[in-house]
Amino acid sequence: MNTKLHSKFTAILFFFAVSLFFSSCNNNSESSDGHEKSDKKIGLLLVNHGSRSETWRNALVDLEKNVSSRILASGEIKGIKTAFMEYTEPSIATRLKEFDDEGYSDIIVVPIFLTVSSHTFDDIPTIMGQKTDPQSKESFKLENIKIYKPKANTYLAPNLDFTDILKKNVARRAKAMSKNPASEGVVLIGYGDAQYDKEWTELFNEVGDYVKKELGITEHSYGWCGHLVHYDSQKTTDAINEILAKKETAIVIPVLVAHDEEFQNNIIGGGVKKVKNHKDKVYYKTDAILPDKNIEQWVIDITADYLKKVESSSN
């Protein structure tokens, strides 16, 4: 082969080699559907209040187990963890550090909370380093709650009241106990939050109105069992008696995320027992919002929504 022809042949081979190299790079950056693959490593953190009750904690761990396979199936979310805000480990700070140590670039945080509260508005963002709230920081010192600002980007999703899931949940549970809607009223007992009393009251009235419409019941009342009333069972008794002044029987629904023996058994249950002729006049089951297939689907759906936001954000 002469020198000129050899040089031309070498140039052609070089061109094809370069073309194949860039083609391979492009293929590696694309998924099977032709879209570019993200170089982000995205995790999901399910955050809840926490409790000293093992039964309560297990319900939240079970929620994670029940959604994990469906969320991880696409490969876009690389890992799922559950964190407890207080009372027990693993804490939010512990989990965020684990995500950092494992090289995650982004974390979607889904709070398993009913509605706005000082926990969701101040405490959790402060723990994550998204917000500086002096009052939260001071209470954290007393309760030994750690703050950790992750290197990974964090995205905080909305609470459960963002949808109508809570209304449907309470209506389903009330319907299961109802015997004669015309003679019954519904009593909703929740944790409450003094700082956001207006928002909690509005939520419980919305839920109560929905339940009445769905079941054909005409009366509802509500009461609190947590910090707001200093864990006083009398508030439950008062809310039940408010209904019994108008109706023959009261259906009592704990509007609490999970079952905690102190709340469902002692505080709410204790309030029920103080009602005169409670065995005949009060229908009560020591259940909770979880487990609920609709909440599992909500976790899956809200994660998918925030996944789009994460993947569209710049690195």
Backbone bond lengths (Angstrom), bond angles and torsions (degrees), N, CA, C in turn:
res aa  C-N    CA-C-N  psi(-1)  N-CA   C-N-CA  omega(-1)  CA-C   N-CA-C  phi
1 M - - - 1.469 - - 1.533 107.14 -
2 N 1.372 117.26 133.69 1.458 118.12 -179.41 1.529 110.87 -75.24
3 T 1.325 113.90 167.24 1.479 119.24 -172.60 1.521 111.89 -62.89
4 K 1.348 118.41 -41.59 1.469 122.13 -177.11 1.528 109.97 -66.08
5 L 1.348 117.75 -42.87 1.460 121.64 -179.26 1.533 110.34 -67.36
6 H 1.330 114.37 -39.34 1.474 118.27 179.27 1.527 111.10 -62.90
7 S 1.324 117.05 -41.25 1.470 121.26 179.97 1.508 110.82 -64.79
8 K 1.350 116.18 -39.97 1.473 120.59 179.41 1.531 110.25 -64.70
9 F 1.321 116.94 -43.17 1.467 122.01 -179.32 1.537 110.58 -64.22
10 T 1.328 116.44 -40.69 1.469 121.69 177.97 1.520 110.76 -62.27
11 A 1.336 116.99 -40.65 1.467 121.96 -179.58 1.520 111.03 -64.84
12 I 1.354 115.97 -39.66 1.468 120.34 179.11 1.525 110.24 -64.95
13 L 1.325 116.86 -43.50 1.466 120.91 178.52 1.524 110.96 -61.40
14 F 1.330 115.48 -41.55 1.464 120.05 179.25 1.526 111.07 -63.07
15 F 1.343 116.37 -41.46 1.470 121.55 179.46 1.525 110.82 -60.67
16 F 1.357 115.84 -45.53 1.461 119.58 179.90 1.533 111.84 -66.21
17 A 1.317 116.29 -37.11 1.463 120.27 179.61 1.528 110.60 -63.93
18 V 1.343 116.12 -43.73 1.462 120.94 178.95 1.522 110.28 -65.00
19 S 1.355 115.98 -42.13 1.465 120.71 -179.96 1.519 111.20 -61.38
20 L 1.343 115.82 -44.40 1.461 120.24 179.36 1.520 111.56 -63.28
21 F 1.337 116.09 -37.61 1.458 120.45 -179.69 1.528 111.22 -62.89
22 F 1.354 116.11 -49.37 1.471 119.50 -178.79 1.511 111.69 -69.46
23 S 1.338 116.18 -32.31 1.459 119.31 176.75 1.514 110.61 -64.54
24 S 1.351 115.45 -40.50 1.461 120.38 178.67 1.525 111.13 -64.59
25 C 1.326 116.74 -40.06 1.463 120.57 178.87 1.509 111.30 -63.25
26 N 1.350 115.37 -43.13 1.459 120.01 179.88 1.521 111.37 -64.24
27 N 1.338 115.84 -41.03 1.467 120.25 -179.50 1.517 111.02 -64.41
28 N 1.341 115.97 -38.01 1.453 119.34 -179.18 1.512 112.37 -68.78
29 S 1.352 117.59 -23.88 1.455 120.77 -178.97 1.510 112.38 -91.51
30 E 1.341 116.45 2.75 1.450 119.91 -179.94 1.512 110.70 -116.09
31 S 1.329 115.60 148.04 1.458 120.56 174.79 1.504 109.11 -85.91
32 S 1.320 117.52 177.77 1.456 122.37 -177.06 1.521 112.28 -64.69
33 D 1.341 118.48 -21.15 1.464 119.50 179.89 1.521 112.06 -94.52
34 G 1.333 117.06 8.76 1.455 120.54 174.76 1.516 113.62 92.54
35 H 1.330 118.99 -5.04 1.449 121.54 179.93 1.522 109.91 -88.23
36 E 1.327 114.90 150.87 1.447 118.91 179.89 1.526 110.39 -67.72
37 K 1.317 115.56 137.04 1.454 119.84 175.56 1.524 109.24 -78.42
38 S 1.315 115.93 142.22 1.457 120.23 177.37 1.523 109.34 -80.00
39 D 1.325 115.72 142.95 1.460 118.93 175.65 1.521 110.35 -91.80
40 K 1.335 116.81 9.71 1.447 121.55 178.61 1.537 110.23 -79.83
41 K 1.301 115.37 150.28 1.461 121.16 171.39 1.528 105.75 -113.50
42 I 1.326 115.89 109.17 1.459 121.51 -169.57 1.523 110.99 -108.04
43 G 1.324 116.07 133.04 1.456 121.94 177.67 1.516 111.18 -118.38
44 L 1.325 115.47 161.31 1.464 122.38 177.89 1.526 109.06 -120.59
45 L 1.330 116.19 128.61 1.457 121.60 178.06 1.525 109.12 -119.31
46 L 1.339 116.12 117.42 1.460 121.72 176.06 1.528 107.55 -92.85
47 V 1.334 116.09 118.02 1.457 121.77 -174.22 1.523 109.95 -110.22
48 N 1.326 116.42 134.29 1.457 120.84 176.19 1.523 110.03 -135.01
49 H 1.333 115.42 175.36 1.467 120.69 -174.86 1.520 112.43 -65.44
50 G 1.316 116.70 -43.68 1.456 120.95 -174.14 1.513 110.67 96.98
51 S 1.317 116.31 156.24 1.465 121.87 -178.24 1.519 109.12 -160.00
52 R 1.321 115.07 155.75 1.468 119.16 173.41 1.530 111.17 -77.30
53 S 1.332 115.69 -13.36 1.459 120.91 -178.68 1.526 111.33 -80.37
54 E 1.313 116.58 124.37 1.465 121.04 177.44 1.532 110.43 -65.36
55 T 1.326 117.06 -36.33 1.470 121.10 177.83 1.515 110.27 -59.36
56 W 1.318 115.98 -44.09 1.474 121.71 179.21 1.530 109.75 -61.96
57 R 1.316 116.23 -49.75 1.467 120.35 -176.95 1.528 111.52 -62.87
58 N 1.328 116.60 -39.17 1.463 120.23 -179.15 1.526 112.08 -62.39
59 A 1.334 116.60 -33.94 1.463 119.92 179.15 1.525 110.98 -63.25
60 L 1.332 116.93 -35.51 1.465 120.61 179.35 1.521 111.55 -77.26
61 V 1.321 116.56 -35.13 1.468 120.32 175.20 1.530 109.30 -66.08
62 D 1.328 116.85 -39.50 1.466 120.86 177.83 1.522 111.18 -63.59
63 L 1.325 117.06 -35.92 1.467 120.04 177.10 1.523 110.30 -59.11
64 E 1.317 116.19 -45.07 1.464 120.00 177.31 1.530 110.82 -60.12
65 K 1.332 116.76 -47.09 1.472 120.81 -179.40 1.527 111.49 -59.06
66 N 1.332 116.04 -38.75 1.464 120.50 -174.33 1.525 113.56 -73.96
67 V 1.338 117.06 -20.35 1.473 118.62 -179.44 1.528 112.55 -106.23
68 S 1.311 117.38 -14.27 1.471 120.87 -170.63 1.520 114.14 -56.82
69 S 1.322 117.68 -51.24 1.473 119.75 -174.61 1.523 111.59 -61.92
70 R 1.331 116.64 -38.13 1.472 119.64 -179.03 1.527 111.91 -72.45
71 I 1.321 117.25 -35.92 1.467 120.24 -179.77 1.530 111.20 -74.80
72 L 1.321 116.55 -38.29 1.473 120.28 -177.44 1.524 113.20 -80.41
73 A 1.322 117.18 -12.21 1.471 121.22 -172.92 1.522 113.27 -58.37
74 S 1.329 117.65 -39.22 1.472 120.26 -176.16 1.520 112.47 -75.64
75 G 1.328 117.14 -18.44 1.460 120.63 -179.10 1.515 113.90 85.86
76 E 1.331 117.83 -2.41 1.465 120.19 -178.51 1.520 111.65 -79.00
77 I 1.334 116.65 -37.60 1.466 121.27 171.83 1.525 107.09 -93.16
78 K 1.321 116.29 125.67 1.469 120.60 -173.88 1.524 114.07 -93.52
79 G 1.334 116.94 -17.38 1.453 118.72 -179.08 1.515 111.79 -165.54
80 I 1.334 116.50 149.36 1.465 122.68 179.69 1.521 109.15 -127.95
81 K 1.326 116.24 135.97 1.452 122.02 177.47 1.532 109.50 -135.76
82 T 1.331 115.90 158.94 1.464 122.79 174.44 1.515 108.52 -117.20
83 A 1.346 116.30 138.39 1.463 121.25 179.28 1.516 110.24 -130.02
84 F 1.332 115.30 144.30 1.462 122.37 176.51 1.526 109.17 -105.34
85 M 1.333 115.95 130.90 1.462 119.46 -176.14 1.520 111.86 -66.67
86 E 1.338 116.78 -39.34 1.467 119.31 -179.79 1.527 111.16 -150.16
87 Y 1.304 115.00 171.02 1.464 125.80 177.18 1.523 114.75 79.96
88 T 1.318 118.91 -27.24 1.466 118.35 -173.15 1.522 111.44 -157.59
89 E 1.289 115.57 162.59 1.460 123.08 172.00 1.524 108.79 -95.53
90 P 1.338 117.09 157.65 1.461 127.66 -0.71 1.535 112.16 -75.86
91 S 1.313 115.91 131.90 1.458 122.52 -179.54 1.532 110.33 -81.99
92 I 1.316 115.53 172.66 1.473 120.33 177.24 1.523 109.63 -61.79
93 A 1.338 116.86 -45.16 1.465 120.55 -179.69 1.528 111.26 -60.83
94 T 1.320 116.44 -42.47 1.472 120.87 179.43 1.519 110.85 -60.06
95 R 1.310 116.35 -47.34 1.462 120.96 -178.07 1.535 111.83 -66.15
96 L 1.324 117.03 -41.54 1.471 119.77 179.90 1.527 110.66 -62.99
97 K 1.326 116.33 -40.05 1.467 119.54 177.62 1.526 110.54 -65.20
98 E 1.321 116.88 -38.12 1.471 119.93 177.60 1.532 110.42 -61.12
99 F 1.311 116.73 -43.37 1.470 119.80 178.03 1.523 110.51 -60.89
100 D 1.325 117.28 -42.04 1.471 120.90 176.78 1.527 111.16 -61.46
101 D 1.324 116.19 -47.60 1.468 120.95 -178.41 1.526 111.65 -61.78
102 E 1.340 116.26 -28.40 1.458 121.10 -179.04 1.532 112.56 -91.59
103 G 1.325 116.66 6.88 1.455 120.90 172.35 1.516 116.16 79.61
104 Y 1.311 117.42 26.09 1.473 120.25 178.81 1.524 109.95 -76.51
105 S 1.317 115.70 140.95 1.464 120.73 179.57 1.521 111.81 -94.95
106 D 1.345 116.98 -26.92 1.460 121.67 -175.10 1.532 109.85 -144.38
107 I 1.328 115.60 143.55 1.468 120.95 179.40 1.527 109.03 -131.26
108 I 1.321 115.95 123.01 1.463 121.60 172.60 1.516 107.23 -90.85
109 V 1.324 117.02 123.87 1.463 122.01 -177.94 1.528 108.76 -108.56
110 V 1.329 116.25 117.10 1.468 121.32 179.94 1.531 108.41 -110.38
111 P 1.344 117.46 112.72 1.468 120.38 179.50 1.524 112.08 -82.40
112 I 1.317 117.32 126.39 1.462 121.60 176.82 1.537 107.20 -92.44
113 F 1.315 115.01 70.00 1.456 123.82 -179.38 1.521 108.32 -127.10
114 L 1.343 117.05 151.44 1.464 120.72 -175.87 1.515 113.20 -69.14
115 T 1.336 116.47 -50.26 1.457 120.12 -174.72 1.516 108.68 -156.04
116 V 1.325 115.53 -175.36 1.460 120.47 -178.56 1.526 109.95 -60.77
117 S 1.333 115.04 140.56 1.460 121.56 177.98 1.523 107.26 -156.94
118 S 1.322 115.98 173.99 1.465 119.03 176.39 1.524 110.38 -62.57
119 H 1.335 116.74 -27.49 1.476 120.26 177.98 1.527 110.91 -66.75
120 T 1.324 116.39 -49.67 1.472 119.63 -175.24 1.523 112.28 -79.16
121 F 1.334 117.19 -30.77 1.465 119.97 -176.19 1.527 112.20 -86.25
122 D 1.336 116.71 -35.54 1.467 120.31 -175.60 1.522 113.51 -115.08
123 D 1.341 116.38 -53.73 1.462 120.20 -168.74 1.528 113.38 -65.44
124 I 1.323 117.09 -53.67 1.470 119.66 -176.19 1.531 111.90 -63.28
125 P 1.353 119.40 -47.48 1.471 118.14 176.35 1.527 112.96 -60.03
126 T 1.339 117.37 -32.70 1.467 120.39 178.23 1.516 110.82 -69.65
127 I 1.335 117.18 -43.19 1.466 121.11 178.05 1.526 110.37 -59.00
128 M 1.353 116.58 -37.74 1.460 121.85 -177.09 1.531 113.05 -82.78
129 G 1.339 116.82 -4.54 1.461 119.90 -179.33 1.507 113.94 80.33
130 Q 1.344 117.53 12.20 1.462 120.81 178.01 1.523 111.81 -83.23
131 K 1.323 116.74 -18.02 1.457 121.84 -172.76 1.522 108.75 -148.17
132 T 1.338 116.26 150.71 1.449 120.59 175.76 1.517 108.13 -115.18
133 D 1.314 116.14 106.42 1.455 121.14 -179.69 1.528 108.56 -118.80
134 P 1.336 118.08 108.72 1.474 121.39 -176.26 1.523 113.18 -57.46
135 Q 1.327 117.06 -39.10 1.468 120.16 -178.99 1.527 111.10 -64.96
136 S 1.342 115.55 -42.90 1.464 119.70 177.74 1.522 110.76 -62.62
137 K 1.339 116.29 -44.81 1.459 120.09 -178.57 1.524 111.70 -60.36
138 E 1.336 116.12 -39.50 1.453 120.11 -179.80 1.529 111.10 -65.78
139 S 1.338 116.02 -42.54 1.469 119.22 179.07 1.526 111.33 -69.09
140 F 1.335 116.65 -30.69 1.468 120.37 178.13 1.529 110.88 -62.66
141 K 1.343 116.77 -38.30 1.463 120.35 179.54 1.529 110.49 -61.84
142 L 1.324 115.50 -42.53 1.459 120.55 -178.80 1.526 111.67 -68.48
143 E 1.328 116.81 -34.39 1.466 121.64 -175.82 1.525 112.56 -99.45
144 N 1.345 116.22 3.49 1.471 121.45 178.76 1.530 112.50 58.51
145 I 1.320 115.64 41.68 1.473 121.59 176.60 1.523 108.45 -95.85
146 K 1.317 117.44 123.92 1.463 122.11 -175.88 1.523 111.82 -86.59
147 I 1.337 115.25 148.39 1.463 123.22 175.04 1.524 107.61 -105.52
148 Y 1.324 115.97 137.30 1.466 119.60 177.39 1.528 109.14 -146.64
149 K 1.314 115.56 117.17 1.466 120.35 176.89 1.528 108.07 -94.68
150 P 1.322 117.84 110.85 1.469 120.05 -175.02 1.531 112.79 -74.15
151 K 1.311 114.90 155.47 1.458 120.22 172.13 1.525 109.98 -68.88
152 A 1.322 116.30 -32.96 1.465 121.73 179.40 1.525 110.35 -66.80
153 N 1.317 115.91 150.79 1.459 121.04 173.75 1.530 108.55 -71.15
154 T 1.334 117.21 139.65 1.465 120.64 179.86 1.526 110.67 -118.29
155 Y 1.323 114.87 142.82 1.466 122.20 -179.17 1.527 107.84 -129.98
156 L 1.338 116.68 114.98 1.461 121.50 -175.82 1.525 110.61 -96.45
157 A 1.327 116.48 117.34 1.464 123.02 -178.45 1.536 110.32 -81.28
158 P 1.343 118.38 168.26 1.475 121.65 -179.98 1.521 112.81 -77.75
159 N 1.336 115.65 173.78 1.460 122.67 -179.82 1.530 111.78 -83.00
160 L 1.335 115.27 177.76 1.467 121.06 -178.05 1.525 113.81 -63.18
161 D 1.343 117.67 -30.15 1.468 119.08 -178.07 1.517 112.48 -70.22
162 F 1.331 116.22 -1.05 1.455 121.89 174.84 1.539 110.38 -64.46
163 T 1.331 117.46 -18.13 1.470 123.14 -178.71 1.539 109.17 -126.74
164 D 1.333 116.40 -175.54 1.472 120.80 177.43 1.528 111.98 -98.34
165 I 1.323 116.99 15.86 1.464 121.73 -177.33 1.530 111.81 -59.77
166 L 1.335 117.05 -42.60 1.460 120.15 -177.80 1.528 110.73 -62.60
167 K 1.314 117.08 -41.40 1.467 120.77 179.40 1.531 110.32 -60.34
168 K 1.317 116.11 -46.78 1.459 120.77 -178.81 1.523 111.26 -65.70
169 N 1.322 116.30 -37.69 1.458 121.44 -179.94 1.527 110.70 -62.22
170 V 1.332 116.47 -49.59 1.461 120.82 -178.11 1.528 110.81 -66.82
171 A 1.333 117.05 -39.55 1.467 120.90 179.00 1.528 110.70 -62.40
172 R 1.321 117.11 -41.86 1.470 121.20 179.48 1.521 110.90 -62.85
173 R 1.303 117.32 -43.96 1.458 121.44 -178.34 1.529 111.77 -69.85
174 A 1.336 116.46 -37.89 1.465 120.08 177.87 1.528 110.86 -67.59
175 K 1.318 115.97 -40.55 1.465 120.82 -179.67 1.524 111.54 -62.08
176 A 1.324 116.57 -35.61 1.459 121.28 -179.58 1.529 111.98 -65.07
177 M 1.330 117.03 -24.20 1.474 120.50 -179.86 1.521 112.92 -101.67
178 S 1.313 116.93 -16.32 1.468 120.62 -175.07 1.531 111.84 -67.79
179 K 1.342 115.81 138.97 1.466 121.82 177.84 1.524 112.18 -119.27
180 N 1.321 115.60 -36.73 1.462 120.64 -179.42 1.532 108.78 -148.68
181 P 1.334 118.04 87.56 1.466 121.86 -173.82 1.529 114.76 -50.86
182 A 1.327 117.13 -33.66 1.466 120.13 -177.40 1.524 112.68 -63.44
183 S 1.323 116.91 -26.62 1.468 120.16 -177.27 1.528 112.97 -105.15
184 E 1.343 116.90 6.82 1.462 121.21 -173.03 1.525 112.98 -113.90
185 G 1.322 114.74 155.58 1.450 122.60 168.42 1.516 108.66 -130.77
186 V 1.328 117.38 159.57 1.466 121.79 -178.06 1.524 110.09 -109.18
187 V 1.340 115.36 135.13 1.466 122.02 177.67 1.528 108.26 -116.87
188 L 1.322 116.68 120.94 1.456 122.13 179.69 1.528 108.80 -104.00
189 I 1.325 115.87 126.06 1.462 120.04 179.63 1.530 109.10 -118.91
190 G 1.333 116.04 119.70 1.457 121.12 -178.32 1.517 112.03 -126.01
191 Y 1.322 114.56 -179.73 1.464 120.59 -177.34 1.524 111.12 -76.59
192 G 1.342 116.01 -48.14 1.453 120.75 178.80 1.516 113.29 84.54
193 D 1.340 115.53 164.70 1.460 122.07 177.71 1.524 107.94 -153.98
194 A 1.319 116.77 115.93 1.467 121.25 -174.89 1.525 112.16 -59.29
195 Q 1.330 116.36 -37.72 1.465 120.71 -177.10 1.524 112.10 -70.16
196 Y 1.331 115.98 -27.98 1.465 120.49 -178.44 1.521 110.77 -122.50
197 D 1.320 116.11 41.89 1.462 121.42 -177.58 1.533 111.52 -59.06
198 K 1.318 117.41 -39.68 1.463 121.91 -179.75 1.530 110.87 -60.38
199 E 1.328 116.26 -45.95 1.471 120.81 -178.98 1.529 111.39 -66.23
200 W 1.329 117.22 -41.62 1.468 120.63 179.29 1.530 110.64 -66.41
201 T 1.319 116.39 -40.82 1.467 120.21 178.75 1.526 110.81 -63.03
202 E 1.320 116.67 -43.43 1.470 120.40 178.35 1.522 111.04 -62.02
203 L 1.343 116.72 -42.45 1.460 120.93 179.91 1.523 110.74 -62.09
204 F 1.320 117.24 -46.97 1.459 120.10 -177.51 1.528 112.10 -67.79
205 N 1.314 117.04 -32.94 1.473 119.32 175.66 1.532 110.99 -69.57
206 E 1.330 116.77 -37.57 1.466 120.19 176.48 1.525 110.71 -63.98
207 V 1.319 116.15 -44.18 1.471 120.73 178.64 1.522 109.98 -64.05
208 G 1.322 116.84 -45.10 1.461 120.81 179.57 1.519 112.52 -60.79
209 D 1.328 116.82 -42.93 1.468 120.92 178.69 1.527 110.98 -63.38
210 Y 1.332 116.38 -39.16 1.465 121.10 179.18 1.527 110.66 -64.50
211 V 1.326 116.57 -45.33 1.466 121.75 -179.10 1.528 110.00 -62.50
212 K 1.308 117.29 -43.17 1.471 121.43 179.87 1.527 110.71 -60.94
213 K 1.308 116.01 -43.11 1.459 120.62 180.00 1.525 111.28 -65.82
214 E 1.317 116.85 -41.84 1.459 121.49 -177.64 1.526 112.86 -70.78
215 L 1.331 117.24 -36.21 1.462 120.94 -174.05 1.527 113.95 -101.75
216 G 1.332 117.00 -10.69 1.460 118.96 -177.13 1.515 112.67 79.00
217 I 1.322 115.74 23.59 1.468 122.05 177.45 1.527 107.87 -93.76
218 T 1.315 117.11 147.15 1.475 119.29 -174.22 1.523 114.95 -107.42
219 E 1.337 118.90 -10.68 1.458 120.39 -176.19 1.538 111.27 -131.13
220 H 1.316 114.22 143.17 1.468 118.61 171.18 1.531 109.26 -145.09
221 S 1.322 115.00 156.33 1.460 121.88 173.49 1.531 107.39 -141.36
222 Y 1.311 116.27 172.46 1.471 119.20 177.98 1.521 108.92 -146.90
223 G 1.325 114.42 159.50 1.459 120.76 177.36 1.519 109.58 -153.00
224 W 1.335 116.06 167.41 1.470 120.98 -177.92 1.525 109.72 -114.80
225 C 1.324 115.44 154.64 1.470 119.49 -178.60 1.520 112.84 -130.41
226 G 1.345 118.30 1.52 1.459 120.86 -174.49 1.510 114.97 -106.49
227 H 1.355 115.59 -143.56 1.466 122.08 -176.77 1.524 112.21 -52.68
228 L 1.321 116.02 -39.54 1.456 121.97 -174.09 1.531 111.80 -56.49
229 V 1.323 116.65 -34.68 1.470 120.83 -178.96 1.529 111.41 -117.20
230 H 1.340 115.85 16.34 1.467 121.67 176.80 1.536 112.12 56.69
231 Y 1.335 115.08 42.00 1.472 121.63 175.29 1.532 111.96 56.34
232 D 1.323 115.35 41.99 1.457 121.99 -175.20 1.528 110.91 -95.03
233 S 1.341 116.94 117.41 1.465 120.59 -179.69 1.527 112.46 -69.60
234 Q 1.325 117.66 -18.99 1.460 121.08 -178.69 1.529 111.42 -63.08
235 K 1.317 117.38 -30.17 1.469 120.73 -179.92 1.527 111.09 -65.29
236 T 1.327 115.53 -33.60 1.464 119.83 174.70 1.526 109.84 -67.94
237 T 1.307 115.91 -44.95 1.474 120.69 177.71 1.528 110.87 -57.60
238 D 1.328 116.51 -44.40 1.469 121.02 -178.94 1.527 111.32 -62.13
239 A 1.334 116.62 -43.10 1.464 120.91 -178.84 1.526 111.17 -65.35
240 I 1.335 116.52 -36.46 1.474 120.95 177.98 1.529 110.19 -68.91
241 N 1.325 116.76 -45.16 1.465 120.60 -179.21 1.527 112.01 -64.47
242 E 1.331 116.16 -29.07 1.472 120.02 175.32 1.528 110.69 -60.60
243 I 1.340 116.00 -40.52 1.467 120.80 177.87 1.528 110.79 -72.81
244 L 1.322 117.11 -42.72 1.461 120.69 -176.50 1.534 112.84 -68.41
245 A 1.319 116.69 -14.23 1.460 119.69 174.01 1.530 111.05 -73.74
246 K 1.343 115.38 -15.77 1.467 120.42 -177.25 1.525 112.63 -119.46
247 K 1.345 116.28 -26.92 1.456 121.15 -174.75 1.529 111.29 -128.78
248 E 1.327 116.68 163.01 1.463 121.21 -178.00 1.528 112.13 -74.83
249 T 1.335 115.88 -36.50 1.470 119.43 -176.53 1.524 111.00 -135.26
250 A 1.340 115.45 157.17 1.464 122.22 179.49 1.519 109.81 -124.31
251 I 1.336 116.19 132.34 1.465 122.16 173.90 1.526 106.89 -99.10
252 V 1.320 116.97 117.02 1.464 121.44 -176.22 1.530 110.03 -101.59
253 I 1.330 116.10 123.58 1.469 121.44 -178.09 1.532 109.83 -118.69
254 P 1.345 118.41 118.68 1.471 119.96 172.50 1.533 109.68 -73.35
255 V 1.316 116.89 115.07 1.470 120.85 178.19 1.528 107.46 -93.70
256 L 1.315 114.75 65.04 1.461 123.79 -178.48 1.519 108.40 -123.37
257 V 1.316 116.76 143.10 1.467 121.51 -174.09 1.520 112.32 -56.79
258 A 1.323 117.00 -45.67 1.470 120.57 -177.93 1.526 109.41 -142.07
259 H 1.335 115.64 175.58 1.463 120.56 -176.92 1.516 111.01 -86.15
260 D 1.325 115.05 124.13 1.454 122.97 174.62 1.522 106.49 -124.85
261 E 1.322 116.90 122.41 1.461 120.67 -174.77 1.530 112.52 -55.09
262 E 1.321 117.00 -35.94 1.462 120.27 -179.18 1.532 111.58 -63.88
263 F 1.329 115.94 -41.43 1.466 119.27 -177.56 1.528 112.71 -81.29
264 Q 1.342 116.85 -60.05 1.465 119.32 -175.47 1.527 112.64 -65.59
265 N 1.330 117.60 -41.54 1.462 120.30 -175.83 1.533 112.75 -84.18
266 N 1.325 116.54 -50.64 1.463 119.78 -170.02 1.525 114.16 -89.22
267 I 1.331 116.95 -48.51 1.468 118.61 -175.61 1.530 110.92 -79.66
268 I 1.342 116.83 -58.93 1.469 118.94 -179.85 1.527 109.88 -69.34
269 G 1.332 115.85 -47.31 1.463 119.78 178.93 1.522 112.00 -59.56
270 G 1.330 116.03 -38.95 1.455 120.00 177.78 1.517 111.95 -65.52
271 G 1.335 115.74 -36.47 1.460 120.08 177.28 1.515 112.24 -66.91
272 V 1.325 116.01 -36.69 1.471 121.05 177.56 1.532 109.76 -63.82
273 K 1.319 116.94 -42.92 1.465 121.21 -175.68 1.525 112.92 -66.59
274 K 1.330 116.16 -21.89 1.461 119.47 -179.97 1.531 112.73 -81.60
275 V 1.336 116.53 -8.04 1.461 120.77 178.72 1.523 109.14 -78.47
276 K 1.312 117.59 133.66 1.462 122.44 179.74 1.531 110.20 -62.15
277 N 1.318 116.39 131.11 1.470 122.51 -178.83 1.533 112.19 56.50
278 H 1.333 115.74 38.76 1.470 119.62 -174.97 1.530 113.12 -61.93
279 K 1.321 117.93 -29.29 1.463 119.44 -178.87 1.524 112.19 -65.25
280 D 1.310 116.66 -27.56 1.467 121.29 179.12 1.530 112.45 -97.62
281 K 1.325 116.10 -26.88 1.455 119.19 -169.94 1.532 114.96 -105.61
282 V 1.332 116.65 -11.36 1.477 119.33 -175.92 1.523 110.15 -125.38
283 Y 1.334 115.35 127.69 1.465 122.05 172.73 1.523 106.66 -101.71
284 Y 1.319 115.88 120.16 1.468 119.23 -176.59 1.521 110.73 -145.62
285 K 1.312 115.31 136.07 1.459 122.43 176.17 1.520 107.95 -129.60
286 T 1.313 117.21 134.28 1.471 120.70 -176.50 1.530 111.19 -81.75
287 D 1.320 115.56 55.75 1.466 119.67 -179.46 1.520 110.47 -101.68
288 A 1.339 116.62 -167.56 1.462 121.85 -177.51 1.523 109.26 -152.94
289 I 1.308 115.92 178.98 1.462 121.05 179.84 1.532 110.59 -64.01
290 L 1.331 117.03 -44.26 1.463 120.93 175.52 1.524 109.71 -88.03
291 P 1.352 116.53 147.65 1.472 128.45 0.67 1.526 112.09 -80.84
292 D 1.341 115.45 151.80 1.461 121.44 -179.63 1.529 108.38 -154.33
293 K 1.317 116.99 119.46 1.467 121.86 -179.78 1.523 111.56 -61.15
294 N 1.345 116.56 -32.38 1.464 120.00 179.81 1.525 111.68 -67.58
295 I 1.330 116.10 -34.68 1.464 118.98 177.21 1.526 110.02 -70.40
296 E 1.312 116.71 -37.88 1.469 119.61 175.42 1.530 110.38 -58.66
297 Q 1.331 116.21 -44.84 1.466 119.85 179.82 1.521 111.08 -66.65
298 W 1.336 116.51 -36.17 1.468 120.37 177.36 1.529 110.71 -61.55
299 V 1.331 116.96 -42.79 1.467 120.45 177.99 1.525 110.03 -60.06
300 I 1.312 116.25 -43.58 1.471 121.32 179.18 1.528 110.44 -62.96
301 D 1.331 116.47 -45.85 1.469 120.99 -176.28 1.528 111.97 -68.58
302 I 1.340 117.41 -44.41 1.467 120.11 -178.23 1.521 110.25 -67.54
303 T 1.340 116.41 -32.30 1.462 120.28 176.05 1.525 110.14 -65.29
304 A 1.329 116.82 -42.86 1.472 121.01 178.92 1.523 110.80 -62.88
305 D 1.331 116.90 -39.92 1.466 120.67 178.59 1.523 111.09 -62.43
306 Y 1.320 116.22 -45.97 1.469 119.62 -177.73 1.517 112.03 -75.23
307 L 1.321 116.76 -23.81 1.451 120.09 174.97 1.529 110.96 -61.51
308 K 1.328 115.41 -39.56 1.478 119.58 177.38 1.527 111.05 -62.57
309 K 1.335 116.02 -39.78 1.456 119.82 179.15 1.535 111.68 -65.57
310 V 1.324 115.16 -41.01 1.465 119.80 179.86 1.525 110.19 -64.60
311 E 1.329 116.45 -46.87 1.464 120.29 -175.53 1.531 112.21 -70.08
312 S 1.336 117.07 -24.68 1.463 119.28 179.30 1.518 112.63 -87.99
313 S 1.339 116.94 -11.12 1.459 120.39 179.47 1.519 110.31 -78.58
314 S 1.296 115.89 155.07 1.466 119.88 -179.93 1.499 110.06 -76.15
315 N 1.327 116.36 151.51 1.475 121.39 178.70 1.518 110.12 -68.88
